[in-house]
Amino acid sequence: MQVLQVSAEIYPLLKTGGLADVTGALPDALGAAGAEVRVLLPGFRAIRDGISGLRPLAEWVTPWGTRAHVLSGTWRNRGAYVIDAPALYDRGGGPYLDEHGKLHADNHRRFALLGQVAAALGSAGLDPGWRPQVVHAHDWHAALTPAYLHHPRRPHPRAATPVGCVFTVHNLAFQGVFPSATFADLGLPKSVFHIDGIEFHGQVSFIKAGLQYADRITTVSPTYAHEIQMHEQGCGLDGLLRKRRNLLSGILNGVDRAVWDPATDRAIARPYGEDRVSRKAVNKAALQRELGLATRTDALLFGIVSRLTEQKGLHLVLAALPELLERGGQLVVLGNGDASLEAAFRSAAQRHPSAVALRIGHDEALSHRVFAGTDVTLVPSRFEPCGLTQMYALAYGSLPLVHRVGGLADTVVDAALENLADDTATGFVFDRFDGAGFGAALRRAFALHARRLEWRRVQRSAMRQRFGWGAAAARYVALYRSLLHTAHDRATA
């Protein structure tokens, strides 16, 4: 089975969040499950530099007149395609924002091109030597892919069997919404700009295109698949998702244990496993020294590795910080985002330099050391499609403290009495998204930490969890096969 994965970023070449971790690990897992996977990526400099053996495959002319080249090469011993369009991708700043933190004004063009080329590889035979049977598009950046497959510019004359398309929602809150005037650049029929197409409150919605035209829709946890069909978390698209609910499924993300394993992690001070969890204390002391905190073995050390945004519930942490410090706790924060949250944590670090440490930005190696050194990882998100942070924390024995939503609900078992009794507890879960709910979970963490033997048992239970990619890959392959059967039935009907 030939599968083309389409995404805007991929670990370790380019990463801004969990999307890259998923798209970096999934191809290997799918390959192990029997699929032949190639990837299509935009030609950001970091991606172009990381793909070996790039050579010209085809020229592409966009609907607005820009010329681009599709290159083919190799990444991790598998085929890779890169869109070489320096005017669109070779810029300062990040993949989505400029040097000043503003969205690139032509993001609709930059990611429409990604969908156009994906569809051409699928339906127009852009690569004469390889054609996918399934195109798997990830998040809003690739969400026009199903629309272009549905309305191909130049269908391949030999493409008797239509290519199947899977669209995965990683976070419905990020939708790729643009002014209606941008529709003229997309090269889609006028009929597509309609309530039953990609029109969304008078604007163009990339993610709606994915939800409307994909053959199958997945999202990254079972609970989130249910939540986005409801008004509260449907982001205005819950009606469409309920309409297509028979095509929607939640497949829990996995963790790449080749990258996230404290027993083999070279980024941490001392490797350890569930049988040597006491060695975690060495990493705690090393992290405290590295970040200028008081080197106290008795301090309950909390960690945050996150985008600093309202979604992540970090105002709950700030409100509870006085109590956390009064109880003798410490806090490490690694991330960036909203200026007001950065300023609030910076102020706390300045007032309490021996108890609060802040590092602004993304630092992959430091994130490993934070999970290895902290006792508790805070993930009190308002909503969380899947969340990889709590899975990394579990692997490293940093007990997650989470709000019971999305993938957090699917992966963390609360340290309630009955769960402690049968050794299934792996962290702390609160239901009410408010200061009272978060504060109660915080106090339970302090209470359990005081009972060291029970704390160690929960740590070992957490570290025994295995959220590998094997199970997820098997479900994706089954989904792909169902598409092939459907396509075959259509073609022979």
N, C-alpha and C positions, 0 to 999 in steps of 0.2 A: 504494500500500500504506500503510495507516494503522497506526502503531505508537505505543503508549503506553510511555514509559520511566518506571520507578518507582524512586526512590532517596531516601535520607535527607538527602543533601547534594549540592551542585552548585556548581562553580566558575563565577564568582567570588563567589557569594552567601554560601555557607557551605562551609568546607573544614576538615577535620581531617586529611586525608591524601590518598593517591592516588585514592581512590574519587571524590572531587569532581572531580579533573582529568579522569577518564574520563567521568563523566556530564555534565560541562560541555562536552566536546569532541565526544562521539559524536553528539549530535543533528544538529549541523551537517554532520558527515561522512555520516551516513545520509541527510540531506536532499539532499546533493550526489549521492548514489547513487540517488536516486529515491524515497525513502520520505517520507511525511508524518508527522513526529514531533511528539507532544505530551509534556509531562512532568507527572508528579504528584509533589508534594513535601509534606512535613509543614509546618505553619504556624509554624516557628520565626521569630522576629522578623526576622532578617536575610533570610530567604527572602521573607517576606510583604512586607517593605519594597522588595524588588528586583523584584517582579512588578508590571507596570503594568496599569492598567485593571481591577483586581479587582472582580468583581460576584458576587452570590449565584447559585449554580446549583441547589443542593439542600440540604435538611437531612438530617442523618444521626443516627440514634439507635444508640449502641453497645449490644452485648449486656449491658453492665453499667449502662446507663441514662444515660450522659453524652450530651448533645446537642452535635453539632458541625455546622459548615456547610462545604459544599464550594463553593469560590469558583473562578471561571474568570477568566483574564486573559491577558496576553501577556508572553512572555520571548524576547528576541532574535527578534522577528517571528514567533514560533510560539506555538501555544496552550499554556497552562499551567494546571494545576489545583493549588490549595493547600487543604489541610485546615485550616480555622480552628477550633481547639479550644484557647483560651488556657489552660484548666486543665491541659492536657497539655503544651503546647509553649512557653508564654510564661513562662519561668523563668530564674533566674540560672544561672551555670555554663555548661557546653557542651551540645551536643545529647544526649550520653549520660551525662555526669557532672555532679554538682551542684558548688556552689562549693567544697566540701571534697574534691573528687576522688573521691566515692563514686558508684556507679551509682544512677540514679534508681530507686526501689523499684518504680515502675509502668512500667518500660520495656516490659514485655510488652504492656500496654494501648496505649502510645504508638505502637508499631510494628505491633501487630495492626490498629489502625485504618488504618494506611497500606495494608496488604494488603486489608482489607475494601473500602475505597473503590476501590482499583485493580480488584478483581474486579467491583464494581458498575458501574464504567465499561465493563468488558469484557463482562459477561454480563447485566447488568440494565438497560442503557440509561439509566444515570444522567444522561448528557448526551443529550437527544433529537436534538441536531444533529450529533453525532459519536460514532462507535463504533469502537474499534480492532479491527483484524483480528489483531494480535499484541500481547501485553503482555510487556514485557521488564523483569523485576525484578532488581535489583542487591543482592547481599549479604544478610546475615541480616536486616537491618531490613525488607526487602521480601519475605522468603522465604515468608511465609504466603500471599502472593498466589496461587501455584498451588493451594494447598489450598482457598482460598475459591472459586477458579474451578471446582475439581473438585466442590465442595459449595456451590453458590450458594444464598444465602438467598431471593432473589426473582428467578428467571430471567426474562429479558425474553421476552414471548410471541412476539416476532418474531425472536428470536435462533435461527434454524434452523441456522445454521452456527456451530459452537463457535469461540470465540476461541482462538488458539494462545498458548502461554506458553513463554517462554525465561527461564531462571534462570541468572545469572552469579555464580559464586563468585569473589570478589576475594581472600579469605584464609580458608581452611577452619578456621584456628585460632580465629577469632571466630565463634561458632556461635549466639549468642542462646539460651542454655539457662536455663530457669526451673523453679521447683518445680512439682510436679504439680498443686498447688492452683490454679495460675494458669490451668489448662486451662478451668475453668468460665467465665472471662471471655472466652474466644475466640469463642464462638458457633459452634463446629464440632460435628458429630455425635459422640456418645460413641465410636463405632466408630473414629474417627480417632486416639484415644489408644491406640495399639497398636504393636507392634513393626514392623508393616508400614505404619505411619502416621507420626506425629510423636513417638511415645514413644521416649526415649533414656535407658536405664538408670534408668527410673522417673521421669524428668523430661520436660519439654516442650522440644523442640529446634526452633527456628524454621528453622535451616538444613537440617535433615533434611526438613522439609516441602517446601522448595524442591527438594531432590534427589529426593524421593519422587514428587512430583506434577507437576513441570514436564514439558512435552512434549520440550524439549531443554535440556541442561545445557551451559553453556560455562564455561571458566575462562580466565585471562588470559595464558597462554603454553602452547605445546605441551608443553614439558618438564614443567610443573607438572601438566598434565592426566594425564600418565603417573604422576608421583610420588604424587598423592593416591589412586591406586588401590593403593598399597603400604602396608604396615602402618606404616612409619616416619613417613610424612607424611599418612596417612589420617585421623588424629584420631578413630579409632573408627568412621569411616564408610566405610572402604576397601571393605568387603564390599558395601555398597549401591552404591558407585560402580562396582565391578567388575560387579555385576549389571546396571547400566544403562550400561555402557561404550559400547554401540552408539549411545547418545544423547548421549554426552559428547564435546566437542571443545575444543581449546585454540586460542584466537584471540588473538594477541599484541596487547597494547595499543599505541596510537600516542602520538605527541607532537604537541601543537598548536604548529606552528611560528609561528603568529601571536603566541604568548605566549613561546615559548622559541626565540629566534633571536638570537645575539650581534650580528648585523649590524644589527638594528633595535631592540635592547633599550634602552629609556630608563632602566632602573634601574641600568645599569652605568656605569663611569667613561668608557669609550671603546669604541664599537662596533667590531667586527672580524669578519672571516670567515676561511675557510680560506686565502684568498689573502693575507691580512694578519694571519696568526696572531701575528706579532711584536708586534702591538699589545696582545696579552694581557698583556704585561709591565706596561703602564700600569695595567691593572686589578689586577694582583697587588700593585703598590706601593700603590695606593689602598686595597685591602683590608687590607694590613698596617698602614697608618696608621690606618684606621678602627677597627681592633680592638686597637691598641696593641702590635703585634708589631714586632720589629726589621725595618726596611726593608732587606731583603737580597735582591738579585736571584738570588744563587747558592743560596739555601735552597730545598730541595724542599718546597713548601707543600702539605700534605694537607688535605682537607676532609671533614667529615661533615655531611650534612643529613639528619636522620633522627629518627624516634621513638627514644628511648633505652630500648630494651627488650632482653631476653635474646635474642629472635629475631634481632636485628640483628648478633649476633656482636661486640659492642663490648668484651666482656671480652678478646677477642684483641688489640684495639687497645691497651687499657690495659696488657696484659702486654708488648706490644712497644714501648710508648712510650719507655722508657729508651734502647733501641737507636735508635729514630727520632730522638730528640734528640741522641744521641751522634754520629750521622752528619751532624748539621747541619740536620735537618729541622724543620719547624714544623707545627702542627696547629691547625685551626679547627673548632669543633664548634657546630652550630646545631640545637637540638631540645629536647625535654623528654620526661619519662617516668618511669622507675623512680628513686626517690629515691636509691638506693644508687649508680646510675650517674651521676646528676647530681652527687652529692657527690664521687665519684671524679674526674670531669673538673674539677670546681671546685677540688679540691685540687691537681690537676696545674697548672691555670692560675695558682693562687696561688704555687706553687713555681717556676714557669717563666713569668713574665708576658711576657717578650719572645719566647717560642717557642710558647706554648699560649694560645689564646683560646676562651672559652666564652660562648655567648649562649643563655640558656634561653628557650624559647617558640617560637612560630611567627611568622616574619617573612618574608613572601613576597618583598619587594624585596631583603632581605638574602640570601635564598637564591640569587637571580639573581647577586648580586655574589660570592657564595662560588664558584659554578661558574665565573664569569668570571675570578676571581682565583687560584684554586688550580691546581696542576699535576696533582694526583691526587685523585680522589674515592674514598673508602673505602666499600665496600658488602660487608663480609665476612659476610653473613647466614647463619645456620644453615639457613633455608629462605626462599625469596622467590618468591611466586606469579608476579609479573611484574617489579615494580620499575620505577618511572619515573625514579628518581634517576640510575641509570647511563645512561639515555637522554638526560636533560638534560645530564649530564656530557659525554657524547660530543659533543653538539651544540656545547658550549662549549670543547671541546678540553682538558677536565680528565680525564685518562685514568683510567678506572675500574679499581679493584683489587677483584676480586670472588671469591666462592666459587662454584664451578661447580654451581649448583642453579637450578631453575626458570627464570624469565625472564632471569636473569643469564647462564646458560649459553647462552640463545638469542640474546643480543644483544652479547656481548663476545668478541672473538677475542684469545687470549693472544699476547703478544709473544715467542713461541718463535722459534727461529732460522729455521725454514721459513716462518713467517708474516711475519717481518720481511723475508725475502728476496723474497716476492711481494707485499709492500705490503698485506697483509690484516690485520695486527696492529692492534688498537685499544685494548688495555689489558693488564691482568695478571690471570690466572685461576689459582686454586689449588684442588686437589681435596680434600685432607684438611682437615677442619674441626678444626684444632688449631693450637697455637702454632707448630709446626714448619712447617706448610703456609703459614700466614699470613706468618711471618717470611721464608720463602724468596721469596715474592712481593714482599715489601717490599724485600728486598735487590736483587731484579731491577729494581725501579723506580728505586732509586738508581743502579744500574749503567747503565741505559739513559739516565737523565738526564745522566750524565757524557758521553755521546756525543751532543752537541747536534744534529747533523745528522739522526741516526736518530730522535731524540726528536721533532724537527719533522715528519719524515715520518709518524710514528705519529699525531701530533696531527692532521695534515691528513687522514689516513685515517679517524680517528675522526669528524672533523667532516663528512666526506663521507657518513656513514651517514644514511639517511633512514627513520626509523620513523614514517612519517606515518599518518594515520587512514584514508587512501583504501583501502588493502589490507584493513584490518580491517573497514571499513564494507561493502566488497564481499562479504566472507565472511558478515557478519551478514545482509545482504540475501538472499543465497543461502539461508541457514538459514531466514529468515522465509518465503521463497517455498516451501521444502519443506514448511513447516507448513501453508501455505495449500492446497497440493495434497493433503496428507494429510487436512485438514479437509474439503475438497471431496469427496474419495473416500468419507469416512465418511458425509457428509450424503447422498450420492447412492446409497449402497450399498443 
